[in-house]
Amino acid sequence: MYRFVYLLPTWCYFLWNLKVPVSRCPRSRGSFTAAFPREKSLRAFDFDANPNVDPATVNTLATCEWVKKSEPLCLIGDSGTGKSHLLIALGTEAAMQGFRVRYALATKLVNELVEAADEKQLSKTIARYGRVDLLCIDELGYMELDRRGAELLFQVLTEREEKNSVAIASNESFSGWTKTFTDPRLCAAIVDRLTFNGAIIQTGTESYRLAHTKALAEQTAAD
């Protein structure tokens, strides 16, 4: 019994170093290898500061039934409205429930796909991203993608369609996605992949992060 207890952390550490999307070994809350850039939790999300986000909707998403059903999730809103926080926090919940989760910035994902295509490794890379239960794509819409990059991203989404979930966070409304995906038909197809039978959360336009910073500054000045 004691021997097993001491071997378990070594196994988990080994998987971490291999960058496995999510290890299924027993672990404490928030400890997993989904490649999230920072820790975020639903408990830490300030719903009072952003009334656009419905707590009941988020709590329903936290059950991860949508991941089980391979449904998509779109978080749309301006910078500082909490969309990336929710993306990471919901991905965290899925990982803690045993789902294989992978996080990627949209630009880094596209760059990886382009490099894989150049190195004749595209099929393997798309298959790798296709296998995880939940793929979280952050900051979609911040930069324009050329046609090749957009088409490669579309291949990943097509590989996952109705088989595994995709969650995205974007600062642009769907009508503004033509700035990122300049081909109208391809843009429409990508929106279709990311919204069919899925959930859409609008986090609004007012940055509660900026409001919090201003409030702290005013409090400091008053003191």
N, C-alpha and C positions, 0 to 999 in steps of 0.2 A: 504493500500500500504506500509506504513512504517513498519507495523508489519511483512509483508512478507520479507522485506529487512533484518530485524534483525534476523529472524529465519533461513535464508538460510545458513549463515556461521556456525551456530550451527549444522545443518544437515550435512554439509560437514565435519565438525570436527568429528561428530559421526561416519561417514563412514570411515574416516581416522583411527580412533582408532580401528575399526573393521577389518582394513587391507583389505578392499574391493579392488580388483585389480585396478579398475578405477571407479571413481565416474562420473556420467553423469550430475552433477549439474553444472551451469555456474561457470566459474573460470577464473582467469587471466592466462596469458601465462606461461607455465612451472609448473603450480600448479596442481598436480594430485597424485594419490596413486598407482603407478605401482611398488613400492618397488625398484626403481632405487637407487644405492648406492651414486650417486652424479649427479649433473646437467650437462648435455652436450647438446649443440645445434649444428645444421648444420652451423649456421652463424659463430660459433667459430672455425669450422674446417679449418685448414690451408691447402688448396688444393695446394698452391704453394710449400709447403714443402714436399708434397707427390704427385708427378706427376703420380703415378700409379693409383690414384683414379680419375675417370672421373667425373667432376662436373655435367655434363648433366645427367649422369646415376643416380647420387645421387638425383638430383632435381626431376627426374622422380619417384624415389622411395618415395620421400617426399610427393607425391600426395596420397600415400597409396592405389593406385589401386590394388597393389599386395595383400594388406591385405583384400580388398573387395573380391578379387578372391581366397582367401585362398591359396596363393602361398608361397613357402619358400624363404628364403634369407640366403646365406652363405657369411660370411666375413672371408677371410683367409689371414693370414700374421703373420710376426714375432712380437715379443713384441715391443711396442713403435711405431707401424706404423699406429695407429688410428682406428683399427677395433672395439675396445670396445667403443670408442668415437662415431663412426658411429652407432653402435648397439643401444646405449642409446639414441642418438639424433633422430634416426629414430623411435624408440619406443616412444619418447617424442612427435614427430609429430603425430603419430597414436593416442596417448592418447588425445592430444589436439583436434583431429578431432572426438572424441567421442567413439573411439574403446576401448574395455576392454583389457588392457595390463598387462602382468606380466613379471617381470625380475627375473632370478635366475642364480646363479653360477652352473655350471654343477655338481660339486662335492656335493654341498649342496642339489641340487634337487635329486640326486641319494640317498644321505643319508636319505632324507625325505621319499623317496619311500621305502627304506629298512625298516625304522622304521614303516611306515604305514603297510607294509606287515606283520611285526612281531606282530603288534597290531590288525591285522585283519581289517584294515581300507584302504587297498590298492584300492579297487574299488572306494571309495569316493574320495580319493586323486587324482587318475587318472582322474576321472570325473571332479574334480575341476579345474585341469590344462587343461582339454579338453574343458572347456566352454569358456575360454578367447579367444578374437579375435586374439590376437598376443602374443605368448610366446617367450620371448627373453632369450636364453641360452648363457651365457658368459663363456669363458675360457674352452671350450670343447677341450680336447686334452692335457691338462697340466698334468693330472694324469691317470695312468692305472686304468681301472675299471675291477673288477672281473666279471665273467660271470653273476652272479645274478644281479649285479647293471646294467650291460649293457642290460640285458633282460628287466629289469623294465623300463629303459629309453626308450627302443624300444616300450614298451607298450604305453607309453605316446605319442610317435611319431605316432604310429599306430592309436591311439584314435583321433588324430588331422588330420590325412592325408586327404587332399582334403576337409576338413571341416573348418579348421581354420589354420592361418599362424604360422609358426615357423621361427624365425631368430636366427642364431647362429654365434658366433665369435670363431675362433679357430686359434691357433698358428701353427697347423700342416696342411700340404697339405693333400688331400684325401688319397694319397698313404701312408702317415704316420699314418693314423688312426688305423692301425692294432696294434700300440703301446698302444692305448687306449682300443680298442675293439679287444681282442686277438683271438676271434673266427672269422675266415675269412668270413664265410657265414653270420654271424650276422653283421659284419662290412659292408659288401656289401649291406645288406638290409637296414641298417641305412643310409648309403650314398645315397641309392636310395630314401628313404623317404625324405631326406633333399635337394635333388637336382631336383626332378622331376618337370618340368615346372617352376623351380625357377630361381632366379638371383644369380650369383656368382661374388663377388668383391674380387680381389686379391690386398691386400694393400702393398705387397712387403716385402722386407727383411731388408731394411735400416731404422733404428729407427730415425724418425725426432725428437722425444722427446729427445733422447740422443744428436743429432746434435744441438738442441736448447740449451741444457744445456752447451755443449762445447762452443758454440758461446757466451753465456753469460759470461762464465768463462774467455774466451779470451778477451772479451770487458772489464771486470773488471780488468784483469791483465794489459791491455793497459792503463786504466785510472790511 
